[in-house]
Amino acid sequence: SCRNETDGDFRVKWHSTDPWRGYYECESGEYVEVFTDAILSGGHESEEMLKKLYDRVLERFDQEDIGFARVFCRSSNVFFTSLEIWVRRDFVQLLKAHAIIARTKGEVDYDNTLYSTGILFPRENLGKFKALLGKKYEITTDKGLADLAAEKGDSLLAELVEAVKGD
């Protein structure tokens, strides 16, 4: 279930990915999504960075009198909630909002790969994979390694076995 305190400005739709899993998606005709990210519970460094970004963005939106809504959509993964910021469908407000978000991302080092690692694999293991695979693949994040494994399948496993034998 979900709670909607917006007097009908938003609708929430459930997407089932299989009989046990899925996620909610928010829709609106009055607002436009300008930012979305995942809140990962469990003490990951990205939580602190997202809080800084979120607090600064909302403070600046208030200063610029930008009408916005905060949206938190759940999923079947109990360790994940989406953090979304939506702005009223107004061209000037949307331009200001995107500028504020871009500047704030720089201030909080949003694109630092630290925030994209240590989620699926312990960082030490990601480092070991990178060392074993050498420069053949540019892996910088957990998702990069997961995508590579999905793409290569058993052939990646064979490469890793050969790399270990070579040590």
SULMOSUL-V142856 format. One record per residue. N is the residue number from 0. PHI is phi in degrees with one decimal (999 if undefined). OMEGA is omega in radians with two decimals (none if undefined). Layout:
n-><N & N>
phi-><PHI & PHI>
omega-><OMEGA & OMEGA>
//
This chain:
n-><0 & 1 & 2 & 3 & 4 & 5 & 6 & 7 & 8 & 9 & 10 & 11 & 12 & 13 & 14 & 15 & 16 & 17 & 18 & 19 & 20 & 21 & 22 & 23 & 24 & 25 & 26 & 27 & 28 & 29 & 30 & 31 & 32 & 33 & 34 & 35 & 36 & 37 & 38 & 39 & 40 & 41 & 42 & 43 & 44 & 45 & 46 & 47 & 48 & 49 & 50 & 51 & 52 & 53 & 54 & 55 & 56 & 57 & 58 & 59 & 60 & 61 & 62 & 63 & 64 & 65 & 66 & 67 & 68 & 69 & 70 & 71 & 72 & 73 & 74 & 75 & 76 & 77 & 78 & 79 & 80 & 81 & 82 & 83 & 84 & 85 & 86 & 87 & 88 & 89 & 90 & 91 & 92 & 93 & 94 & 95 & 96 & 97 & 98 & 99 & 100 & 101 & 102 & 103 & 104 & 105 & 106 & 107 & 108 & 109 & 110 & 111 & 112 & 113 & 114 & 115 & 116 & 117 & 118 & 119 & 120 & 121 & 122 & 123 & 124 & 125 & 126 & 127 & 128 & 129 & 130 & 131 & 132 & 133 & 134 & 135 & 136 & 137 & 138 & 139 & 140 & 141 & 142 & 143 & 144 & 145 & 146 & 147 & 148 & 149 & 150 & 151 & 152 & 153 & 154 & 155 & 156 & 157 & 158 & 159 & 160 & 161 & 162 & 163 & 164 & 165 & 166>
phi-><999 & -147.0 & -116.5 & -125.3 & -108.5 & -112.8 & 55.0 & 89.6 & -68.9 & -127.6 & -126.4 & -118.8 & -123.6 & -88.1 & -113.0 & -89.3 & -94.4 & -167.0 & -60.4 & -112.1 & -127.9 & 171.3 & -155.5 & -93.5 & -128.0 & -97.4 & -135.2 & -156.0 & -93.7 & -95.1 & -124.1 & -124.3 & -71.1 & -113.5 & -156.3 & -148.5 & -158.6 & -105.7 & -94.0 & -104.8 & -80.7 & 122.0 & 82.1 & -75.4 & -58.6 & -63.9 & -60.4 & -65.2 & -63.1 & -63.6 & -63.8 & -61.0 & -59.4 & -59.2 & -61.2 & -66.2 & -62.0 & -65.3 & -62.9 & -70.5 & -61.4 & -60.8 & -61.8 & -90.9 & 57.2 & -94.6 & -73.9 & -141.4 & -134.1 & -99.9 & -129.8 & -123.6 & -105.3 & -89.9 & -138.0 & -72.0 & -80.7 & -67.3 & -96.6 & -132.8 & -141.4 & -81.7 & -113.0 & -128.0 & -122.0 & -118.9 & -122.2 & -53.0 & -72.5 & -140.3 & -55.0 & -65.6 & -64.5 & -65.3 & -62.1 & -60.5 & -61.1 & -64.9 & -65.2 & -63.1 & -64.3 & -61.0 & -64.5 & -68.4 & -57.5 & -64.3 & -64.7 & -100.4 & 60.0 & -54.7 & -86.4 & -61.7 & -63.4 & -53.4 & -80.2 & -113.7 & -128.7 & 76.1 & -100.7 & -88.3 & -131.9 & -58.3 & -56.2 & -61.1 & -68.1 & -60.9 & -61.9 & -65.9 & -60.6 & -61.1 & -66.1 & -66.9 & -85.0 & 61.6 & -88.2 & -61.5 & -124.4 & -92.9 & -105.6 & -122.8 & -135.3 & -57.7 & -62.1 & -59.8 & -68.6 & -64.0 & -63.8 & -62.8 & -63.5 & -66.3 & -72.1 & -89.4 & 58.0 & -63.6 & -66.1 & -68.5 & -60.6 & -62.4 & -62.4 & -65.3 & -61.5 & -63.2 & -64.4 & -65.9 & -62.9 & -72.6 & -73.5>
omega-><3.13 & 3.12 & -3.13 & -3.10 & -3.00 & 3.14 & 3.05 & 3.11 & -3.10 & 3.01 & 3.14 & -3.11 & 3.11 & 3.04 & 3.13 & 3.11 & 2.97 & -3.06 & -3.08 & -3.00 & 3.09 & -3.12 & 3.07 & 3.05 & -3.12 & 3.09 & 3.11 & 3.00 & -3.08 & -3.06 & 3.10 & 3.10 & 3.14 & 3.13 & 3.00 & 3.06 & -3.11 & 2.97 & -3.13 & 3.11 & 3.10 & 3.02 & 3.11 & -3.10 & -3.11 & 3.13 & -3.12 & 3.12 & 3.14 & 3.10 & 3.10 & -3.14 & -3.10 & -3.12 & -3.13 & -3.14 & -3.10 & 3.08 & 3.14 & 3.06 & 3.09 & 3.14 & -3.11 & 3.13 & 3.11 & 3.10 & -3.08 & 3.04 & 3.05 & -3.13 & 3.05 & 3.13 & -3.13 & 3.01 & 3.10 & 3.09 & -3.07 & 3.14 & -3.04 & 2.96 & 3.10 & 3.04 & -3.10 & 3.03 & -3.12 & -3.12 & 3.11 & -3.11 & 3.14 & -3.00 & -3.10 & 3.13 & 3.12 & 3.10 & 3.12 & -3.10 & -3.14 & 3.11 & 3.14 & -3.13 & 3.13 & 3.14 & -3.11 & 3.07 & 3.09 & -3.12 & -3.10 & 3.11 & -3.05 & -3.05 & 3.09 & -3.10 & 3.06 & -3.08 & 3.12 & 3.14 & 3.13 & -3.13 & 3.14 & -3.09 & 2.98 & -3.09 & 3.14 & -3.13 & 3.09 & 3.09 & 3.11 & 3.09 & -3.14 & 3.14 & -3.14 & -3.08 & 3.09 & -3.08 & -3.12 & -3.14 & 3.08 & -3.14 & 3.13 & -3.08 & 3.06 & -3.12 & 3.10 & 3.11 & 3.12 & 3.10 & 3.11 & 3.12 & 3.12 & -3.12 & -3.03 & 3.13 & -3.08 & -3.13 & 3.08 & 3.09 & 3.12 & 3.10 & 3.13 & 3.11 & 3.11 & 3.13 & 3.12 & 3.11 & -3.12 & -3.11 & none>
//
